[in-house]
Each structure stands twice: as C-alpha cells, then as structure tokens.
C-alpha cells in the first residue's frame, strides 16, 4: 500500500490523500480485483510445488492495503493473510472480512515488509504462495530493504512455494510523463483519481525515482472534496531487477503477463515475476 502524504505539524491530522482513507482507497481499487485474483490463481495452479499444490493453499499478501484481495480470495475458499503498516487499513480490512463472514478464511495484521517474520507477525514456513502486485513492491526504496523483504518472504514460504511480484520495469531516458484517470462508485460515493507519472529523467526525478502526483475528487450526496498528494516509487531496469533477484535468497522461476499467462520478461512494462526459494 502507498504511504500517506505528510501533513503540517501545526494542523490537526486528517486524511488528505488516497492512502489515508481506507473507504476511498477500497472504493477506487476494488473494481478489477476478481480478475487480479484470477491471475494469481492461474499462476499458483501452475507453479506452486508444495504439498498443498492442488487444494487448501494458503496465501500471503504483503502491502495488502484495505484487504480487497484478501476478501476476494477468501470468498473463493483460499485461506489468505495480508499485512500492512497502516493501522486504519488493517482495521478496515478485518471489519470488512468479519461483515462478510470471512474472518475464518481471511485476516490482516500490522507488520513491516522488511521484518514481518522476525517480528512474529506471521509464522515461517506456513504459506504456499505470496503475492504483491501493481507496483507496491516499488515502495521499498533501497537494495537493502528489498533484500530484507525477500529474505522474510523466502522464510514465510513452504518448500515449493512461490512469490508473485507485479512490477513495471523502465527504459531509462526513453519514457515520457503519462497520465491515468480512474473512476469508481460505491452507493452514493463517487471517486475519481487523476494520476501523473513523472519518469526518472527530469530535474525533479533522479536516477532511480519516479514521481507520482495524485488528484482525488470525492463526491458525496452533499459535498465534493479534492485531495492532492505526491509520492515516489523506486525504478528498475530489467537488468537491475534481475541482478537484485540474483543477490536474494530467491530465484526467478517464471514470468507472466497481467492475465497470468506465462511470457518472457520485458525490458519495459508490467510483468508478474514468479520467484521461488533457490
């Protein structure tokens, strides 16, 4: 999950961006979750080699945010645990699971991607698959943090388990600023997010930084609110990403596209990288 923007110390704390408001986040990101879990299931059915490869798999989701993937997987009978640093997100995730009658299959805990096993938040060797999609992995801002995280996930997996990382690689110097718009509704709540992506080639960037600027329009029956926030994502060329995997306790087993169909790695663009213990 993305970190919230910082507020001025002299002002009362309040949600000012997408990731400070679990309801808004969940409303915007839940559409498409079923297809995302379809892709994860397609990959785990092909690549997991644990004793539970055919049934009763247990999944782990780092940076789970509002728990949208946990809910969807649990509704399909997959025991799924998620974790995130943001307490309000975890509270929201567990409340939604309880309301849906899924608390016996899905749960969320507060934990850090770099220390989740060391801190005792999850038991080592207890998961058949882990997944971290849509570039949440890129919030780890150093090689040291990434290697610590991969070590934790390697320890969390059972022998034969896999870690599915959804990551966009880049071609430095060849990319241009882009803009995306997402729109979602839930009941009488409407959310529109306009996002500008500034590649790591401009004066505000840096060798390994993509700048992301978000503008939210939140419409309720009697009000319209605007929230702006910005954050950074670490960037990877394909070579940088593969080199980092090679330095970790895990190896690259397969690569898949957004739909979960096996394909070749890409010099730029989004892929699902299937890692496993070496």
Backbone as CSV, one residue per row, in Angstrom:
resi,resn,N_x,N_y,N_z,CA_x,CA_y,CA_z,C_x,C_y,C_z
1,UNK,0.832,-1.177,0.000,0.000,0.000,0.000,0.869,1.230,0.000
2,UNK,0.430,2.288,-0.638,1.189,3.503,-0.739,1.114,4.304,0.554
3,UNK,2.229,5.004,0.923,2.206,5.777,2.160,1.399,7.044,2.015
4,UNK,0.770,7.528,3.106,0.015,8.766,3.014,0.940,9.962,2.925
5,UNK,0.483,11.072,2.343,1.287,12.278,2.334,1.410,12.845,3.739
6,UNK,2.398,13.683,3.955,2.627,14.271,5.262,1.766,15.520,5.446
7,UNK,1.259,15.714,6.657,0.535,16.935,6.979,1.440,17.865,7.767
8,UNK,1.118,19.155,7.798,1.886,20.114,8.565,1.682,19.866,10.052
9,UNK,2.752,19.919,10.869,2.615,19.639,12.293,1.630,20.565,12.993
10,UNK,1.455,21.792,12.499,0.590,22.748,13.167,-0.882,22.504,12.891
11,UNK,-1.205,21.576,12.007,-2.585,21.310,11.641,-3.037,19.977,12.218
12,UNK,-4.319,19.828,12.501,-4.802,18.541,13.011,-4.664,17.466,11.954
13,UNK,-4.340,16.249,12.401,-4.184,15.141,11.458,-5.537,14.811,10.850
14,UNK,-5.551,14.628,9.534,-6.779,14.257,8.850,-6.410,13.643,7.504
15,UNK,-7.278,12.818,6.941,-6.970,12.224,5.648,-6.857,13.300,4.572
16,UNK,-5.748,13.293,3.835,-5.586,14.264,2.765,-5.275,13.590,1.431
17,UNK,-5.049,12.309,1.420,-4.740,11.600,0.195,-5.437,10.258,0.156
18,UNK,-5.310,9.572,-0.952,-5.994,8.297,-1.141,-5.650,7.295,-0.053
19,UNK,-4.393,7.207,0.338,-3.949,6.137,1.212,-4.152,6.444,2.689
20,UNK,-4.715,7.600,2.984,-5.077,7.929,4.355,-6.548,7.634,4.629
21,UNK,-7.282,7.128,3.653,-8.726,6.904,3.795,-9.058,5.540,3.221
22,UNK,-9.276,4.575,4.110,-9.465,3.196,3.672,-10.707,3.027,2.806
23,UNK,-11.799,3.711,3.133,-13.021,3.582,2.348,-12.824,4.087,0.922
24,UNK,-12.201,5.259,0.786,-11.956,5.814,-0.542,-11.010,4.915,-1.323
25,UNK,-9.944,4.470,-0.672,-8.985,3.571,-1.317,-9.685,2.308,-1.822
26,UNK,-10.487,1.709,-0.950,-11.151,0.454,-1.296,-12.151,0.653,-2.430
27,UNK,-12.878,1.758,-2.387,-13.846,2.042,-3.454,-13.155,2.148,-4.804
28,UNK,-12.021,2.818,-4.836,-11.330,3.049,-6.099,-10.637,1.806,-6.629
29,UNK,-10.105,0.977,-5.732,-9.262,-0.134,-6.178,-9.964,-1.487,-6.243
30,UNK,-11.136,-1.624,-5.649,-11.796,-2.932,-5.689,-12.210,-3.378,-7.090
31,UNK,-12.706,-2.482,-7.960,-13.008,-2.940,-9.329,-11.769,-3.560,-9.995
32,UNK,-11.951,-4.729,-10.571,-10.842,-5.429,-11.212,-10.135,-6.420,-10.303
33,UNK,-10.496,-6.443,-9.009,-9.815,-7.345,-8.084,-10.077,-8.807,-8.416
34,UNK,-11.292,-9.135,-8.836,-11.611,-10.530,-9.177,-10.701,-11.032,-10.286
35,UNK,-10.466,-10.188,-11.310,-9.590,-10.576,-12.415,-8.141,-10.712,-11.934
36,UNK,-7.755,-9.864,-10.984,-6.407,-9.948,-10.429,-6.198,-11.270,-9.691
37,UNK,-7.185,-11.673,-8.918,-7.092,-12.945,-8.201,-7.159,-14.119,-9.178
38,UNK,-7.908,-13.963,-10.270,-7.888,-14.983,-11.325,-6.455,-15.235,-11.796
39,UNK,-5.706,-14.141,-12.017,-4.332,-14.259,-12.498,-3.442,-14.944,-11.466
40,UNK,-3.597,-14.546,-10.190,-2.801,-15.165,-9.135,-3.099,-16.660,-9.056
41,UNK,-4.372,-17.015,-9.124,-4.753,-18.431,-9.053,-4.200,-19.212,-10.241
42,UNK,-4.237,-18.606,-11.421,-3.708,-19.281,-12.610,-2.217,-19.592,-12.433
43,UNK,-1.488,-18.642,-11.864,-0.051,-18.845,-11.667,0.207,-19.870,-10.564
44,UNK,-0.507,-19.772,-9.447,-0.259,-20.726,-8.363,-0.605,-22.152,-8.784
45,UNK,-1.650,-22.310,-9.585,-2.001,-23.651,-10.056,-0.901,-24.259,-10.914
46,UNK,-0.165,-23.402,-11.630,0.904,-23.889,-12.497,2.239,-24.053,-11.780
47,UNK,2.505,-23.172,-10.798,3.876,-23.040,-10.304,4.108,-23.506,-8.877
48,UNK,3.074,-23.549,-8.045,3.273,-23.982,-6.666,3.594,-25.466,-6.629
49,UNK,4.597,-25.841,-5.845,5.022,-27.233,-5.744,5.043,-27.710,-4.296
50,UNK,4.232,-27.098,-3.454,4.141,-27.535,-2.071,3.225,-28.747,-1.969
51,UNK,3.091,-29.266,-0.754,2.194,-30.407,-0.552,0.742,-30.012,-0.788
52,UNK,0.464,-28.709,-0.761,-0.902,-28.220,-0.988,-1.085,-27.675,-2.392
53,UNK,-0.341,-28.165,-3.336,-0.365,-27.580,-4.674,-1.724,-27.711,-5.355
54,UNK,-2.493,-28.734,-5.004,-3.776,-28.958,-5.664,-4.954,-28.330,-4.918
55,UNK,-4.884,-28.247,-3.613,-6.000,-27.695,-2.850,-5.493,-27.237,-1.488
56,UNK,-6.325,-26.466,-0.808,-6.037,-25.985,0.547,-4.779,-25.129,0.617
57,UNK,-4.490,-24.389,-0.457,-3.345,-23.493,-0.417,-3.589,-22.361,0.576
58,UNK,-2.500,-21.837,1.090,-2.549,-20.679,1.978,-1.731,-19.557,1.345
59,UNK,-2.340,-18.384,1.216,-1.706,-17.254,0.527,-1.359,-16.145,1.510
60,UNK,-0.337,-15.360,1.118,0.130,-14.219,1.902,0.215,-13.002,0.997
61,UNK,-0.311,-11.853,1.459,-0.224,-10.626,0.665,0.472,-9.521,1.446
62,UNK,1.750,-9.231,1.144,2.378,-8.031,1.697,1.724,-6.776,1.119
63,UNK,1.738,-5.686,1.909,1.169,-4.401,1.472,-0.280,-4.581,1.018
64,UNK,-1.097,-5.176,1.882,-2.456,-5.572,1.495,-3.438,-4.417,1.440
65,UNK,-3.082,-3.253,1.984,-3.991,-2.116,1.933,-5.309,-2.411,2.626
66,UNK,-6.404,-2.124,1.943,-7.738,-2.259,2.528,-8.253,-3.688,2.549
67,UNK,-7.466,-4.625,2.059,-7.848,-6.037,2.109,-8.724,-6.507,0.969
68,UNK,-8.772,-5.762,-0.134,-9.644,-6.130,-1.249,-9.284,-7.510,-1.814
69,UNK,-7.989,-7.807,-1.931,-7.577,-9.116,-2.458,-7.826,-10.224,-1.450
70,UNK,-7.622,-9.925,-0.167,-7.895,-10.930,0.868,-9.358,-11.335,0.823
71,UNK,-10.261,-10.347,0.746,-11.694,-10.646,0.709,-12.045,-11.523,-0.485
72,UNK,-11.502,-11.166,-1.649,-11.853,-11.902,-2.864,-11.325,-13.325,-2.804
73,UNK,-10.066,-13.490,-2.359,-9.501,-14.835,-2.261,-10.239,-15.659,-1.205
74,UNK,-10.527,-15.046,-0.058,-11.228,-15.773,1.000,-12.622,-16.193,0.557
75,UNK,-13.291,-15.350,-0.216,-14.626,-15.691,-0.719,-14.585,-16.900,-1.640
76,UNK,-13.411,-17.178,-2.206,-13.244,-18.365,-3.055,-12.723,-19.563,-2.277
77,UNK,-12.602,-19.414,-0.967,-12.180,-20.527,-0.127,-10.693,-20.634,0.096
78,UNK,-9.908,-19.623,-0.304,-8.460,-19.648,-0.121,-8.109,-18.949,1.189
79,UNK,-7.452,-19.629,2.087,-7.015,-19.018,3.341,-5.933,-17.987,3.030
80,UNK,-6.190,-16.734,3.366,-5.313,-15.650,2.956,-5.047,-14.712,4.121
81,UNK,-3.779,-14.385,4.310,-3.346,-13.420,5.314,-2.687,-12.250,4.610
82,UNK,-3.020,-11.043,5.026,-2.366,-9.860,4.492,-1.746,-9.055,5.607
83,UNK,-0.767,-8.215,5.252,-0.206,-7.322,6.259,0.153,-5.989,5.629
84,UNK,0.152,-4.964,6.480,0.397,-3.602,6.028,0.813,-2.781,7.242
85,UNK,1.518,-1.679,7.005,1.944,-0.816,8.098,0.844,0.118,8.588
86,UNK,-0.157,0.384,7.752,-1.177,1.374,8.079,-2.294,0.754,8.929
87,UNK,-2.362,1.150,10.196,-3.341,0.585,11.126,-4.782,0.785,10.653
88,UNK,-5.186,1.985,10.180,-6.573,2.139,9.725,-6.933,1.195,8.574
89,UNK,-5.983,0.916,7.681,-6.242,-0.018,6.588,-6.496,-1.424,7.126
90,UNK,-5.687,-1.840,8.084,-5.842,-3.180,8.653,-7.154,-3.289,9.411
91,UNK,-7.517,-2.261,10.144,-8.797,-2.264,10.850,-9.961,-2.378,9.868
92,UNK,-9.886,-1.618,8.793,-10.932,-1.657,7.767,-10.987,-3.043,7.128
93,UNK,-9.829,-3.598,6.792,-9.782,-4.913,6.147,-10.441,-5.974,7.016
94,UNK,-10.106,-6.007,8.300,-10.672,-7.026,9.185,-12.157,-6.809,9.435
95,UNK,-12.578,-5.540,9.484,-14.003,-5.262,9.665,-14.806,-5.753,8.466
96,UNK,-14.293,-5.531,7.263,-14.996,-5.987,6.063,-15.028,-7.514,5.997
97,UNK,-13.940,-8.163,6.385,-13.917,-9.629,6.405,-14.947,-10.172,7.392
98,UNK,-15.023,-9.556,8.568,-15.994,-10.006,9.565,-17.419,-9.797,9.081
99,UNK,-17.679,-8.643,8.465,-19.025,-8.340,7.983,-19.458,-9.335,6.904
100,UNK,-18.492,-9.792,6.099,-18.805,-10.737,5.027,-18.800,-12.187,5.495
101,UNK,-18.525,-12.425,6.777,-18.477,-13.781,7.292,-17.267,-14.557,6.829
102,UNK,-16.152,-13.845,6.586,-14.953,-14.483,6.026,-13.774,-14.466,6.993
103,UNK,-14.017,-14.121,8.259,-12.912,-13.978,9.203,-12.199,-15.296,9.479
104,UNK,-12.857,-16.420,9.210,-12.201,-17.708,9.417,-11.253,-18.057,8.278
105,UNK,-11.369,-17.360,7.145,-10.516,-17.636,5.993,-9.546,-16.499,5.677
106,UNK,-9.867,-15.286,6.089,-9.006,-14.154,5.782,-8.745,-13.297,6.998
107,UNK,-7.535,-12.764,7.093,-7.201,-11.863,8.191,-6.104,-10.922,7.735
108,UNK,-5.980,-9.791,8.428,-4.943,-8.807,8.135,-4.274,-8.406,9.433
109,UNK,-2.950,-8.198,9.376,-2.184,-7.832,10.561,-1.288,-6.644,10.227
110,UNK,-0.921,-5.904,11.247,0.003,-4.787,11.088,1.426,-5.328,11.132
111,UNK,2.189,-5.074,10.074,3.566,-5.558,10.025,4.332,-4.822,8.934
112,UNK,5.648,-4.896,9.025,6.567,-4.258,8.097,7.057,-5.308,7.088
113,UNK,7.125,-4.946,5.815,7.582,-5.889,4.793,9.003,-6.384,5.062
114,UNK,9.801,-5.601,5.765,11.207,-5.938,5.978,11.442,-6.821,7.195
115,UNK,10.429,-6.959,8.077,10.652,-7.656,9.348,9.468,-8.522,9.766
116,UNK,8.567,-8.849,8.860,7.295,-9.469,9.226,7.476,-10.814,9.920
117,UNK,8.447,-11.625,9.494,8.692,-12.904,10.164,9.481,-12.684,11.445
118,UNK,10.514,-11.855,11.389,11.325,-11.581,12.577,10.489,-11.034,13.720
119,UNK,9.465,-10.231,13.389,8.619,-9.628,14.422,7.541,-10.567,14.951
120,UNK,7.427,-11.758,14.359,6.441,-12.721,14.827,5.031,-12.486,14.334
121,UNK,4.864,-11.599,13.332,3.523,-11.321,12.815,2.962,-12.504,12.038
122,UNK,3.827,-13.260,11.396,3.419,-14.486,10.705,4.433,-15.582,11.015
123,UNK,4.008,-16.824,10.880,4.875,-17.954,11.177,5.699,-18.330,9.955
124,UNK,6.964,-18.653,10.140,7.781,-19.083,8.993,7.299,-20.421,8.445
125,UNK,7.523,-20.613,7.151,7.206,-21.880,6.511,5.744,-22.241,6.525
126,UNK,4.842,-21.235,6.439,3.421,-21.528,6.591,2.569,-21.131,5.391
127,UNK,3.186,-20.678,4.297,2.416,-20.216,3.143,2.876,-20.922,1.870
128,UNK,1.895,-21.200,1.006,2.185,-21.833,-0.279,2.511,-20.801,-1.352
129,UNK,1.970,-19.602,-1.217,2.216,-18.551,-2.202,2.061,-17.198,-1.527
130,UNK,2.823,-16.227,-2.034,2.678,-14.835,-1.644,2.562,-14.006,-2.911
131,UNK,1.895,-12.869,-2.812,1.762,-12.018,-3.993,1.772,-10.553,-3.583
132,UNK,2.364,-9.742,-4.427,2.500,-8.305,-4.190,2.427,-7.647,-5.563
133,UNK,1.262,-7.122,-5.916,1.018,-6.708,-7.299,0.913,-5.189,-7.443
134,UNK,0.766,-4.751,-8.690,0.501,-3.351,-9.051,1.555,-2.414,-8.444
135,UNK,2.822,-2.842,-8.473,3.971,-1.995,-8.142,4.071,-1.576,-6.680
136,UNK,3.323,-2.196,-5.789,3.510,-1.894,-4.365,4.931,-2.211,-3.911
137,UNK,5.553,-3.185,-4.551,6.931,-3.575,-4.247,7.886,-2.397,-4.384
138,UNK,7.561,-1.463,-5.274,8.462,-0.354,-5.572,8.480,0.727,-4.501
139,UNK,7.724,0.534,-3.412,7.831,1.431,-2.270,9.028,1.091,-1.390
140,UNK,9.638,-0.053,-1.612,10.903,-0.366,-0.946,12.001,0.416,-1.671
141,UNK,12.642,1.345,-0.978,13.431,2.366,-1.647,14.932,2.116,-1.671
142,UNK,15.378,0.924,-1.301,16.811,0.627,-1.364,17.017,-0.862,-1.593
143,UNK,18.185,-1.229,-2.103,18.519,-2.646,-2.255,18.459,-3.359,-0.907
144,UNK,18.942,-2.683,0.124,18.946,-3.298,1.453,17.532,-3.667,1.892
145,UNK,16.577,-2.745,1.709,15.193,-3.027,2.100,14.594,-4.155,1.264
146,UNK,14.876,-4.146,-0.045,14.346,-5.197,-0.915,14.889,-6.561,-0.509
147,UNK,16.188,-6.641,-0.277,16.786,-7.922,0.089,16.274,-8.411,1.438
148,UNK,16.066,-7.479,2.363,15.482,-7.867,3.659,14.074,-8.416,3.464
149,UNK,13.293,-7.756,2.610,11.923,-8.213,2.350,11.919,-9.593,1.699
150,UNK,12.745,-9.786,0.690,12.768,-11.087,0.004,13.226,-12.198,0.954
151,UNK,14.119,-11.870,1.867,14.528,-12.860,2.874,13.344,-13.242,3.760
152,UNK,12.535,-12.249,4.166,11.374,-12.535,5.004,10.356,-13.407,4.280
153,UNK,10.099,-13.106,3.001,9.123,-13.898,2.243,9.648,-15.303,1.990
154,UNK,10.942,-15.424,1.689,11.525,-16.756,1.495,11.337,-17.606,2.744
155,UNK,11.455,-16.998,3.902,11.273,-17.728,5.160,9.802,-18.009,5.451
156,UNK,8.914,-17.183,4.930,7.483,-17.384,5.161,6.910,-18.517,4.321
157,UNK,7.549,-18.829,3.183,7.016,-19.823,2.247,7.384,-21.247,2.651
158,UNK,6.489,-22.159,2.318,6.796,-23.574,2.429,7.720,-23.994,1.293
159,UNK,8.444,-25.096,1.445,9.235,-25.605,0.314,8.354,-25.807,-0.914
160,UNK,8.778,-25.248,-2.041,7.983,-25.327,-3.259,7.024,-24.175,-3.440
161,UNK,7.011,-23.227,-2.492,6.136,-22.071,-2.610,6.696,-21.011,-3.547
162,UNK,5.862,-20.059,-3.941,6.274,-19.014,-4.870,5.856,-17.646,-4.357
163,UNK,6.593,-16.637,-4.817,6.273,-15.238,-4.535,6.053,-14.532,-5.862
164,UNK,4.835,-14.004,-6.074,4.458,-13.353,-7.329,4.553,-11.843,-7.134
165,UNK,5.486,-11.212,-7.839,5.731,-9.773,-7.710,5.295,-9.085,-8.993
166,UNK,4.312,-8.192,-8.905,3.875,-7.408,-10.055,4.658,-6.110,-10.113
167,UNK,5.512,-5.970,-11.138,6.444,-4.851,-11.179,6.607,-4.351,-12.603
168,UNK,6.630,-3.027,-12.750,6.898,-2.395,-14.049,8.363,-2.010,-14.120
169,UNK,9.068,-2.517,-15.119,10.440,-2.084,-15.362,10.431,-0.923,-16.349
170,UNK,11.538,-0.193,-16.408,11.579,1.005,-17.246,12.816,1.008,-18.137
171,UNK,12.741,1.778,-19.200,13.877,2.023,-20.092,14.331,3.456,-19.848
172,UNK,15.382,3.636,-19.083,15.821,4.969,-18.685,16.090,5.846,-19.901
173,UNK,15.573,7.065,-19.846,15.805,8.034,-20.898,14.876,7.925,-22.082
174,UNK,14.027,6.894,-22.119,13.140,6.686,-23.258,11.669,6.849,-22.902
175,UNK,11.375,7.158,-21.649,9.991,7.254,-21.216,9.576,8.709,-21.046
176,UNK,8.274,8.943,-21.192,7.716,10.288,-21.118,6.689,10.357,-19.994
177,UNK,6.404,11.555,-19.493,5.335,11.694,-18.498,4.010,11.164,-19.047
178,UNK,3.259,10.508,-18.192,1.958,9.967,-18.595,0.915,10.348,-17.544
179,UNK,-0.355,10.172,-17.915,-1.462,10.482,-17.011,-2.536,9.415,-17.150
180,UNK,-3.054,8.964,-16.018,-4.143,7.996,-15.987,-5.290,8.549,-15.158
181,UNK,-6.500,8.101,-15.479,-7.686,8.503,-14.727,-8.460,7.244,-14.341
182,UNK,-8.809,7.136,-13.061,-9.625,6.028,-12.580,-10.897,6.585,-11.949
183,UNK,-12.014,5.929,-12.207,-13.315,6.360,-11.691,-14.024,5.156,-11.076
184,UNK,-14.583,5.341,-9.888,-15.316,4.247,-9.244,-16.441,4.826,-8.400
185,UNK,-17.470,3.995,-8.195,-18.626,4.393,-7.403,-18.978,3.277,-6.427
186,UNK,-19.454,3.676,-5.263,-19.984,2.714,-4.298,-21.155,3.387,-3.602
187,UNK,-22.333,2.919,-3.891,-23.510,3.562,-3.348,-23.587,5.012,-3.817
188,UNK,-23.639,5.940,-2.873,-23.742,7.366,-3.207,-22.383,8.056,-3.162
189,UNK,-21.319,7.263,-3.062,-19.959,7.788,-3.070,-19.349,7.610,-4.453
190,UNK,-18.779,8.673,-5.008,-18.087,8.612,-6.302,-16.668,9.132,-6.113
191,UNK,-15.699,8.395,-6.662,-14.287,8.771,-6.524,-13.643,8.799,-7.904
192,UNK,-12.967,9.886,-8.200,-12.172,9.999,-9.422,-10.738,10.330,-9.030
193,UNK,-9.801,9.592,-9.578,-8.390,9.868,-9.330,-7.680,10.133,-10.649
194,UNK,-7.024,11.280,-10.731,-6.155,11.608,-11.859,-4.713,11.521,-11.376
195,UNK,-3.922,10.703,-12.037,-2.552,10.455,-11.601,-1.581,10.797,-12.725
196,UNK,-0.566,11.577,-12.393,0.506,11.903,-13.324,1.778,11.192,-12.884
197,UNK,2.419,10.524,-13.833,3.655,9.796,-13.572,4.809,10.530,-14.258
198,UNK,5.793,10.946,-13.462,6.949,11.666,-13.987,8.143,10.717,-13.968
199,UNK,8.630,10.279,-15.122,9.697,9.268,-15.162,11.015,9.800,-14.612
200,UNK,11.970,8.922,-14.316,13.235,9.321,-13.693,14.206,9.931,-14.702
201,UNK,13.737,10.944,-15.431,14.610,11.589,-16.420,14.597,13.100,-16.278
202,UNK,13.677,13.669,-15.472,13.547,15.116,-15.367,14.265,15.654,-14.146
203,UNK,14.293,16.968,-14.004,15.019,17.592,-12.891,14.445,17.237,-11.523
204,UNK,13.166,16.886,-11.448,12.567,16.529,-10.167,12.680,15.039,-9.876
205,UNK,13.284,14.305,-10.787,13.357,12.858,-10.619,14.630,12.411,-9.929
206,UNK,15.440,11.688,-10.604,16.640,11.109,-10.033,16.916,9.809,-10.721
207,UNK,18.075,9.241,-10.483,18.485,8.055,-11.221,17.520,6.892,-11.046
208,UNK,16.878,6.777,-9.860,16.034,5.608,-9.610,14.667,6.002,-9.057
209,UNK,14.158,7.200,-9.355,12.919,7.682,-8.751,11.909,8.089,-9.824
210,UNK,10.699,7.535,-9.726,9.555,8.007,-10.492,8.652,8.785,-9.543
211,UNK,8.296,10.021,-9.929,7.408,10.847,-9.112,5.961,10.616,-9.542
212,UNK,5.073,10.491,-8.559,3.661,10.248,-8.817,2.843,11.340,-8.126
213,UNK,2.021,12.042,-8.905,1.174,13.105,-8.374,-0.288,12.697,-8.549
214,UNK,-1.023,12.696,-7.445,-2.409,12.222,-7.427,-3.358,13.353,-7.086
215,UNK,-4.452,13.442,-7.850,-5.534,14.377,-7.518,-6.826,13.579,-7.401
216,UNK,-7.445,13.640,-6.228,-8.690,12.936,-5.958,-9.862,13.897,-5.939
217,UNK,-10.960,13.474,-6.543,-12.238,14.167,-6.407,-13.210,13.187,-5.768
218,UNK,-13.685,13.520,-4.567,-14.552,12.638,-3.800,-15.915,13.306,-3.680
219,UNK,-16.914,12.679,-4.285,-18.247,13.281,-4.338,-19.222,12.462,-3.498
220,UNK,-19.854,13.149,-2.554,-20.896,12.567,-1.711,-22.201,13.319,-1.980
221,UNK,-23.313,12.844,-1.463,-24.596,13.497,-1.786,-24.611,14.998,-1.534
222,UNK,-23.903,15.446,-0.491,-24.000,16.871,-0.132,-22.660,17.602,-0.181
223,UNK,-21.631,16.969,-0.775,-20.334,17.634,-0.781,-19.432,17.070,-1.870
224,UNK,-18.459,17.889,-2.256,-17.380,17.454,-3.148,-16.065,17.903,-2.534
225,UNK,-15.124,16.968,-2.420,-13.837,17.241,-1.781,-12.707,16.909,-2.758
226,UNK,-11.638,17.719,-2.703,-10.453,17.479,-3.525,-9.258,17.223,-2.613
227,UNK,-8.489,16.208,-2.952,-7.294,15.873,-2.170,-6.121,15.659,-3.120
228,UNK,-5.004,16.296,-2.809,-3.784,16.149,-3.600,-2.702,15.496,-2.756
229,UNK,-1.912,14.628,-3.385,-0.772,14.009,-2.708,0.269,13.624,-3.747
230,UNK,1.486,13.436,-3.281,2.586,13.021,-4.155,3.431,12.000,-3.419
231,UNK,4.046,11.114,-4.162,4.943,10.135,-3.571,5.947,9.668,-4.620
232,UNK,6.930,8.900,-4.175,7.986,8.415,-5.059,7.938,6.898,-5.138
233,UNK,8.269,6.368,-6.298,8.443,4.936,-6.494,9.858,4.677,-7.005
234,UNK,10.489,3.660,-6.478,11.812,3.289,-6.985,11.660,2.631,-8.357
235,UNK,12.598,2.892,-9.242,12.515,2.335,-10.591,13.582,1.265,-10.800
236,UNK,13.288,0.384,-11.766,14.190,-0.717,-12.106,14.237,-0.888,-13.614
237,UNK,15.435,-0.975,-14.157,15.558,-1.572,-15.481,15.444,-3.077,-15.301
238,UNK,15.237,-3.799,-16.377,15.145,-5.257,-16.264,16.434,-5.825,-15.696
239,UNK,17.582,-5.318,-16.134,18.861,-5.817,-15.620,19.012,-5.549,-14.132
240,UNK,18.602,-4.358,-13.677,18.692,-4.044,-12.254,17.813,-4.978,-11.432
241,UNK,16.638,-5.267,-11.933,15.708,-6.154,-11.225,16.241,-7.577,-11.176
242,UNK,16.710,-8.090,-12.299,17.222,-9.457,-12.333,18.471,-9.595,-11.466
243,UNK,19.313,-8.564,-11.460,20.515,-8.599,-10.624,20.147,-8.654,-9.144
244,UNK,19.117,-7.913,-8.766,18.700,-7.906,-7.368,18.130,-9.266,-6.961
245,UNK,17.352,-9.865,-7.842,16.838,-11.214,-7.550,17.994,-12.185,-7.347
246,UNK,19.017,-12.081,-8.197,20.162,-12.987,-8.115,20.927,-12.837,-6.801
247,UNK,20.840,-11.686,-6.179,21.525,-11.432,-4.909,20.664,-11.824,-3.712
248,UNK,19.445,-12.233,-3.955,18.498,-12.550,-2.881,18.465,-14.055,-2.611
249,UNK,17.725,-14.488,-1.571,17.574,-15.922,-1.317,16.645,-16.603,-2.308
250,UNK,16.053,-15.848,-3.235,15.075,-16.396,-4.160,15.607,-16.346,-5.592
251,UNK,15.014,-17.147,-6.461,15.364,-17.143,-7.867,14.127,-16.910,-8.717
252,UNK,14.342,-16.466,-9.952,13.236,-16.246,-10.881,12.866,-17.566,-11.544
253,UNK,11.627,-18.016,-11.326,11.156,-19.275,-11.903,10.428,-19.054,-13.230
254,UNK,9.468,-18.128,-13.229,8.662,-17.870,-14.415,8.332,-16.381,-14.477
255,UNK,7.825,-15.953,-15.633,7.303,-14.599,-15.803,5.948,-14.709,-16.487
256,UNK,5.002,-13.900,-16.041,3.655,-13.942,-16.605,3.185,-12.531,-16.924
257,UNK,2.179,-12.444,-17.802,1.583,-11.143,-18.100,0.494,-10.839,-17.081
258,UNK,-0.206,-9.721,-17.295,-1.212,-9.256,-16.340,-2.320,-10.292,-16.134
259,UNK,-2.589,-11.132,-17.142,-3.642,-12.137,-17.051,-3.166,-13.448,-16.431
260,UNK,-1.870,-13.528,-16.106,-1.335,-14.738,-15.514,-0.858,-15.761,-16.514
261,UNK,-0.793,-15.409,-17.801,-0.287,-16.316,-18.825,1.226,-16.172,-18.917
262,UNK,1.933,-17.279,-18.962,3.389,-17.265,-18.970,3.911,-16.568,-20.219
263,UNK,4.972,-15.766,-20.045,5.555,-14.997,-21.143,7.000,-14.686,-20.793
264,UNK,7.683,-13.978,-21.686,9.063,-13.578,-21.443,9.116,-12.301,-20.612
265,UNK,10.215,-12.083,-19.874,10.401,-10.786,-19.206,10.405,-9.658,-20.232
266,UNK,10.143,-8.434,-19.757,10.045,-7.292,-20.654,11.057,-6.230,-20.260
267,UNK,11.712,-5.628,-21.262,12.655,-4.545,-20.989,11.955,-3.360,-20.344
268,UNK,10.693,-3.139,-20.680,9.885,-2.121,-20.010,8.443,-2.604,-20.002
269,UNK,7.677,-2.132,-19.044,6.288,-2.550,-18.933,6.067,-3.468,-17.748
270,UNK,4.805,-3.839,-17.542,4.385,-4.575,-16.349,4.422,-6.083,-16.575
271,UNK,4.976,-6.790,-15.610,5.009,-8.247,-15.621,4.795,-8.766,-14.203
272,UNK,4.321,-10.010,-14.109,4.239,-10.738,-12.867,5.436,-11.685,-12.810
273,UNK,6.357,-11.432,-11.889,7.564,-12.226,-11.773,7.358,-13.272,-10.681
274,UNK,7.531,-14.548,-11.030,7.281,-15.655,-10.112,8.620,-16.093,-9.529
275,UNK,8.809,-15.780,-8.259,10.056,-16.111,-7.555,9.841,-17.318,-6.668
276,UNK,10.925,-18.058,-6.446,10.873,-19.200,-5.530,12.192,-19.361,-4.830
277,UNK,12.188,-20.097,-3.723,13.414,-20.325,-2.983,14.422,-21.099,-3.829
278,UNK,15.667,-20.679,-3.761,16.725,-21.339,-4.540,17.264,-22.535,-3.776
